[in-house]
């Protein structure tokens, strides 16, 4: 087997996997999609808030995919 045919761990991962790892990192650092801290007292759960979080995560994943798939300038 030639050296050019051997797969390294970094090159054998799909772009989707790399984008997902990037999403996890950015979401954890930016506190996106996590449980929001409750206010003092009773706060009724909001379905729209969960949908907004899902929408934010999907948009973030799309941006991560774009970043991973963007050509690297030399």
N, C-alpha and C positions, 0 to 999 in steps of 0.2 A: 504494500500500500504506500502510495506517495505521501509526502508531507502535506500536500495541498488537499488531499482527500480525507485527512483525519479531522474529525470534528472536535473542537474544543468545547468545554461546557458553555462558554459565552456565545458561541455561534450556533450551537445546537438548539438553543431556546427559540421559541417562536416570538415574533414581534408582539403578538397578543399577550403572551406571558410577561414580557418585559414591560409592556404598557400597563398591565394589571399590577405589577410590582410597583411601578412608578405611581399609579393611582393610590395604592395602599399607603405609600410613603407620604405623598402630598396630602392626602386626606387626613392622615394622622397628625401631621405637622400643622395643618391649617384647621384642624378640628371640624372637618366637613363630614357630614353623614353620621356623626356620633350622637349619642344621647345628649340632649340639651339639659343644662342644669335647671332644676325647678326653682321657681320663686318660692318665697315663704308663703305658706298657705296652700290651699287647694287650687290646682290649675287643671282644667279639663283638657284631656288629650284632644289633639286636633288632627283629623285625617289629612287635611290639606298640608299640614306641616310635614308629615311623613312623605307625602307625594312630592313636596318641594325638595326634600332631602334626596329622594330617588332621582329626581330630575337633575339636581346639582351633581350627583355622582355620575350619572350618565353623560352629562356635558363634560365633566372633568375627564372621564375615560376617553371620550372622543378627542379631547385635546392631547391627552397622553399618547394616543395612537398616532395622531398627527406628528407629535414630537419625535416619536420612535421611528416613524416611517420617513421622516424628512431626510433628504439627501445631505450628506456631510460634505461641506465645502473644504477643499484642500488648499 
